[in-house]
Amino acid sequence: MKTRILSAGAAGLCVALFSGCASITIDSDPPGATVYLNGQYLGTTPLTNTFWAGQDVNGTAEIVAPGHERSECVIADRGPGMEQLQIASAPTGAEVFIDGMRIGSAPVFTGLFFPKTMKGVWKAPARAAPEPHPALLASCDLRVIRVSDGSAVGQASASGPDLAELSKALADKLVKDFTKQGQAISVGSLRDRTGTPASRVVTDELTDKLAGSLISTKWFDVKERVDLRAVLGEHDLDTAEVVRNPRIKAKLSGIDFIVIGGVTVEDRRPS
């Protein structure tokens, strides 16, 4: 039995047709993109994942550039009975290549009917996000909110210039508040409390890395990120009332807890 597998190579997205299992590496240009497969959060590029026979990935792969939201992805309509992988991007319009040949701009469909490897390269978006500077110090405080009643059941705070280390420290602290393993949790859009272009990039990148760090703990069933910013204003992102908003509640089906909080960025560069 042949199973459709999402794969990738350096600086691009690959799609392959295999049976058994495969270790998958997904990268992007620029790096740090968030990847979703059929709505399931996979992590940020570069990332490695394993897919097993029986996992049908016929559906949609979404690649979200740093500083952008998944809600910006444009999903095209499928024709009746269409069995193809759709590649969407945020911002929309990423260039997609298969075996070195350009097949179009995202959103784009590709057929997966033959046992050969196909590669799609995601070019840098037209509106590239500014790079975080190493002299930026991020401070983050988090709360874990129970979706059913809005109560806070966990918290964590930490600061540092390295976002990967910061996200790991926060995730490790959150794990200590949970004695039961395997509960469904999601990370909401964290609030940018500084309000500069650089702090927004740092906040969004830390949000993505936090979700990845929670997955790495292997303690939670981490669901896809909840885009609170698409519904709420920036000042409302870190309030427990988010779980009572009807439009947010619809996004929380099957989720036990949501992580909310805020990020403050201090620019330590000489003026």
N, C-alpha and C positions, 0 to 999 in steps of 0.2 A: 504494500500500500504506500503510495507516495503522499507525503505531507508537505504542505506549503510552509516555508520557513522564511522569516524575515532575517536578513543578514546584512553585513556591511563591511566595507573595506576602508582604508585610510582616506580621510577627507571625503567621505561619501556614504551613500546608503546603497546597500546591495540587497537583492532579493534572489533567493535560490530555492530550488525544488529538491528536497532530499527525503529520505526516510531515516528512521532512527533518531539520533539526537545530534545537535550541533552547538558548539560554543560560538556565540555571535559577538562581534565587536562592531559597534556603531560609532562613527565619528562624524564631524561636520566642519564646515568652513563658513563662518567662524566657529570655534569650539564653544562648549558650554551650552549647547542647545538642549532643550527638554524634549524627550521622545515619548510618544504615546503609541500604543498599538491596540486598535479596537477599543479605545477608551481606557486602557490599562497603562498606568504610568510605568515606564521602564527605567528612567533615570536621566542623567544629563551626559552629553557627549564630552569626551570619549567614554563609552561604557561597554561592558561585556556581559552577556546574558546567555543562558542555555535554554534551548527549546527542544521539546521531546516530540516524538511521533505521536500524533493525535491532536496536536495543537494546530488548529486550522487558522492561519492568519489572513485568509481571504477577507478583506475588509478595508480598513483605513489606517495608514500610518501618518501621524502628525508630528512635525518637527518644528519646535518653537524656539526662535532665536532669543538670546539673552536680551532682557529689557522689553520683551513682548509677552502677550498672554495667549493662551490656547484659544480663547474666544475669537481671536483675529483670524483663525484658520477658516478658509472657505471650503465647505464640503460640497462637492458636485453631486447632482442627482444620478442614481444608477438606473440603467435600463433594466427591464424585466429579465430575471435570470442571469444578469451579468456577474460572472465569476472572475473578477479582476481585483488586484490590489490598487487602492487609490492612495496616492501620496499627496498630502496637503502640507502647507507650510504657513508659519506666521513670522514675519509678514508674508502675505501671499505672493506668488509669482516666482518662487525659487526655481532655478534651472535644473531640470532632471535629465540625466543621461543614462542610457542603458548600453552596456558593452561599448562605451566610448561615443555612442551616438546620442545626440539630443533628441528626446522624445516629446519635449514640451515643457511648459511652465506649470508649476503646482497651482491649483489641483490638477493632477493628471492620473490617468489609469494605465496600468500595465498588465498584460495577460501573463499568467503563470502556468502554462500548459506543457512546457517542455523541460526536461531535466538538464537545465543549463543555468549558469550563474549570470545574473544581470545586475548591473551597477548603476546607481543613480547618484550623481554628485550635486549636493546642495550648495550653491554658490552663496557668497556673503550677501545678506539682504541689502536692499537699496538704502535703507535707513539703519546704518550700523550703530549699535549702542556704544557709548563711550566706555573705554576700559577702566575698571576700578584701579586706583593707584595704590601701590603697596603702603603708602603713608597714610591711608585712610583707616581709621580705627572704628570698627563696628561694635556696638553694644546692643544686645538683644535680650528681651524678656518675653517669655512665653507662658501661656496658660492652656491647659487641656480642658475643654468644655464637653460635658456629657450632652449629647444631642437630645436625649429624651426629656431632660428637665432644665438644661441650661446651667447646671451647677459646675463649678470648677473642681476638678479632681486631681490636678497635677500642675506643677509649675517649674520653670527653669529660667536661669539668667546666666549670661556669660558675655565676655567681650574679648576682642583680639583682632589683629590685622589679617590673619589667614582664615578665609571663610570656610575652607574644608575642615580645618581643625576646630573652628568655632561651631560648625554644624554638628560635628561628632560629639563635642563636649555637651552641647544642648541635648542631643538625642540620648546620650548616656545618662544624663540627669533625669530625663523624662521616664526612662525605663524603670528607674528606682521607685516611681510612684505607682507601678502596676505589678501586682503579684500574679495576675492571670495572663497567660500568654495567648496570642492569636486573636486579640480583639481588633475590630476594624477601626482604623484611624485614618484621618486625612489632614493634610496641612492646608490651611486657608491662606489667602493673600495676606502677607504680613504688612503692617502699616509702616510707611516711610515717614518717620517723625521729623526728618531734617528738611526735606522738601527741595533738594537740589537734583540736577540731572545725574550727578555722580552717585548720590545717596540712593536714588531710585534704582540704579543699576545694581548697587551693592545689595539692596533689600531684595530685589527679585532673584539675584543669584543665590543669596543665602537661603531664600525660600525653597528654591530647587534643590540645593545641596542638603537642606534639612530633611526633605522627603527622602533623598537617597540615603542619608545617614540612618534614618529610622528603618529603612529596608535592611540596611546592613546589620542592624542589631538582631534581626531575625526574631524579634519579640512580638512585633505587631503584624497584623494583616493590613499593610499600607495600601490605601486606595488612591485613585488619582487626585491630584490637587483640586481644591474647590476654588474657583475664580470668584472671590467675594467682590473684587474691585469692579466687576462687570455690573454689579447690582448696587453696591454701597459706595458712599463717599469715603475718602481716605480717612477721615476722622472717626468713622464708625467701624473700621476694620478690626479693632482690638477690643470690642465690647462683646460681652456674653450674649447680648440680645440678638446677635446674628442668627442664632439657631431658631429664633421665633419669627424671623422674617419669612413670610410665605414663599417668596421667590428663592430664598436660600434653602428653605426646608425641602423644596423639591429636589435640590441637588444633593441632599444628605441621606437619601434612601440607601439603606444597607450599611450606613456608617454609624458606629457607636460613639466615637469621639472626634472632635475637630480641634486642631491646634491653631490658636490665634496669638497675636502679640504684635510687637512693634520693634523697629530697628532705628537706632540713632547713630549717625555717622559723623565722626570727628575728623576734620581735615588737619593733619599735622604737618603738612608741607609748609615750608617757609613762605611767608607772604611777600 
